Amino acid sequence: MLKDGQKGVILQRDKKSYAIAPHLACGIITPKILERYAAVARKYEVPCLKLTSACRIVFLGIKEEQVDPIWEELEADTGHAVGLCVRSVKVCPGTQFCRLAKQDSIAMGMKLDATYHGMKVPSKMKMAVSGCKIQCAENCIKDISLYGTEQGWTVLIGGMGGIQPRLAEVLAENISSEEAEVIVEKIIKYCKKSGNRSRLGRVIDKIGLDTLTRDILAE
């Protein structure tokens, strides 16, 4: 029996079948990929495909012997849907497609995804980038997130969903794309150096935002 994360699978409730969620950077998908996914799902009679909150398309109800051939035919990155790592980077349509956006969330999100997706960290971590204050990428419940304003980017930290949800708090405001990327890097370095297995929101609850901000910016 495969374990969670092995070969990119997620063991299902029945303890017999599996789910796989190919990585789609920032939820961007093409007609060609959709056609391939549909063809593979038909061929292997996959019981259900579902859009996830991380903007992936998950294949549900797969048999163990189907895992390898399905991955081979999907020609997709297995991604990192489970484990102690940077999980998804969720983005809104941004300035490329939304009239309300102030900053290019897709370009920023793709940079963050290319740099951090799958990176090992002491606790699971989720990111988001939104083009404006409306925060359609659900910044408020992400460990690290950015949203755009006319003056630049605002960086939020400490958000999380789950049994005890927590809203993110502002770490920096009105900064350039380059400065935002540097701050995200500093946050990741802090998390790795501290080795704290609590998510950033719980760290803030314990030591306070001012202390955490000082420690992060000192990296």
C-alpha positions in Angstrom: 0.0 0.0 0.0 1.3 3.4 -0.9 1.7 6.1 1.8 0.5 9.6 1.6 2.8 11.6 -0.5 4.5 8.6 -2.1 4.3 8.9 -5.9 2.2 12.0 -5.3 -0.8 10.1 -3.9 -3.2 10.8 -1.2 -4.8 7.7 0.5 -8.5 8.0 0.6 -11.1 7.3 3.3 -11.7 3.7 2.2 -7.9 2.9 2.7 -7.9 1.2 -0.7 -8.2 3.9 -3.3 -6.0 7.0 -4.0 -6.2 10.5 -5.2 -3.6 12.4 -7.2 -3.5 16.2 -7.7 -1.1 17.2 -10.5 0.6 20.5 -9.8 -0.8 23.4 -11.8 1.3 26.4 -11.0 -1.0 29.1 -9.7 -4.0 27.2 -11.1 -3.1 28.2 -14.7 -4.2 25.6 -17.2 -4.4 25.3 -21.0 -7.0 23.6 -23.3 -4.3 21.0 -24.2 -3.8 20.0 -20.6 -7.6 19.8 -20.0 -8.0 17.6 -23.0 -5.2 15.3 -21.8 -6.7 15.1 -18.3 -10.1 14.2 -19.7 -8.7 11.5 -22.0 -6.8 9.9 -19.1 -9.8 10.1 -16.8 -12.0 8.3 -19.4 -9.3 5.7 -20.2 -8.9 4.7 -16.6 -12.5 5.2 -15.6 -11.6 7.7 -12.9 -14.8 8.0 -10.7 -14.5 11.7 -10.1 -12.4 14.8 -10.9 -12.7 17.8 -8.6 -11.3 21.3 -8.4 -9.5 21.8 -5.1 -9.2 24.9 -2.9 -5.6 25.1 -4.1 -6.8 25.3 -7.8 -5.6 21.8 -8.7 -7.7 19.2 -10.5 -7.7 16.1 -8.3 -8.3 12.6 -9.7 -10.3 10.6 -7.1 -10.9 6.9 -6.6 -7.7 5.6 -8.4 -6.6 2.1 -7.8 -3.0 1.5 -6.7 -2.0 -0.3 -10.0 -3.3 2.7 -11.9 -1.1 5.3 -10.2 2.0 4.8 -12.3 0.4 4.6 -15.7 -1.9 7.6 -15.0 1.1 9.8 -14.0 3.0 8.7 -17.1 0.1 9.6 -19.4 -0.7 12.9 -17.6 2.9 14.1 -18.2 2.4 16.3 -15.2 4.4 17.4 -12.1 3.3 15.4 -9.1 3.6 18.5 -7.0 3.5 18.7 -3.2 -0.1 18.5 -1.9 0.9 17.0 1.4 3.9 17.1 3.8 6.0 19.7 5.6 6.7 22.0 2.6 5.4 25.0 0.8 2.2 23.8 -0.7 0.2 25.9 -3.1 0.6 29.4 -4.3 -2.9 30.7 -5.0 -3.5 33.7 -7.3 -6.3 35.9 -8.6 -6.5 37.0 -12.3 -4.6 40.2 -11.5 -3.8 43.0 -13.9 -3.7 40.7 -16.9 -7.4 40.0 -16.6 -9.2 41.9 -13.8 -10.1 45.6 -14.1 -9.8 46.0 -10.3 -6.3 44.7 -9.9 -3.5 47.1 -9.0 -0.5 44.7 -9.4 0.3 41.7 -11.5 -0.6 38.8 -9.2 0.0 36.1 -11.8 3.5 37.1 -12.6 4.4 37.4 -8.9 2.6 34.2 -8.0 4.4 32.3 -10.8 7.8 33.6 -9.5 6.9 32.4 -5.9 5.7 29.1 -7.2 8.9 28.5 -9.2 11.0 29.4 -6.2 9.2 27.8 -3.3 6.7 25.2 -4.2 7.7 21.9 -2.6 10.5 23.5 -0.6 10.9 21.8 2.7 10.0 23.9 5.8 9.4 22.9 9.4 5.6 23.3 9.1 3.3 23.1 6.1 3.0 26.5 4.4 0.5 28.1 2.0 0.9 31.3 -0.1 -1.4 33.6 -2.0 -1.1 36.7 -4.2 -4.0 39.0 -5.0 -3.9 42.0 -7.3 -6.0 44.2 -5.0 -7.3 44.6 -1.4 -10.3 42.4 -2.2 -7.9 39.5 -1.9 -9.7 36.9 -4.1 -6.8 34.5 -3.5 -7.9 34.2 0.2 -4.8 36.0 1.5 -6.4 36.2 5.0 -6.0 32.5 5.6 -2.5 32.0 4.1 0.8 31.7 6.0 2.4 34.2 3.6 0.6 36.4 1.1 0.8 39.6 -0.9 -1.9 41.9 -2.2 -1.5 44.9 -4.6 -2.3 48.5 -4.2 -1.5 51.6 -6.3 1.6 52.1 -4.1 2.9 48.6 -4.4 2.6 45.4 -2.4 1.3 44.7 1.1 2.8 41.5 2.7 0.6 39.5 5.2 1.7 36.7 7.4 0.1 34.3 9.9 -3.2 33.4 8.3 -4.5 29.8 8.4 -7.7 27.9 8.0 -8.4 24.6 9.8 -10.0 23.8 13.1 -8.7 26.9 14.7 -8.6 29.5 11.9 -6.6 32.7 12.1 -6.6 35.9 10.1 -3.3 37.1 8.6 -1.6 40.3 9.8 0.3 43.0 7.9 4.1 42.7 7.9 5.0 45.4 5.3 3.1 47.9 3.1 3.7 49.9 -0.1 6.8 48.0 -1.2 8.1 47.2 -4.7 8.0 43.7 -6.3 11.7 43.3 -5.6 11.3 44.2 -2.0 8.3 41.9 -1.6 10.4 39.0 -3.0 13.2 39.8 -0.6 10.8 39.8 2.4 9.3 36.5 1.4 12.8 35.0 1.2 13.5 36.4 4.7 10.4 34.8 6.0 11.3 31.4 4.6 14.9 31.7 5.9 13.5 32.6 9.4 11.2 29.5 9.3 14.0 27.2 8.3 16.4 28.7 10.9 14.0 28.6 13.8 12.9 25.0 13.1 9.6 25.8 14.7 7.0 23.3 13.6 4.1 25.6 14.5 2.6 27.6 11.7 3.5 31.3 11.5 0.1 32.3 13.0 0.8 30.3 16.1 4.3 31.7 16.4 2.8 35.2 16.3 0.3 34.2 19.0 3.2 33.1 21.2 5.8 35.8 20.7 3.9 38.7 19.1 3.9 40.2 15.7 6.5 42.9 16.6 9.0 40.4 17.8 8.5 38.1 14.8 8.8 41.1 12.4 12.0 42.1 13.9 13.4 38.6 13.8 12.4 38.1 10.1 13.7 41.4 8.9 17.0 40.7 10.7 17.6 37.6 8.5 
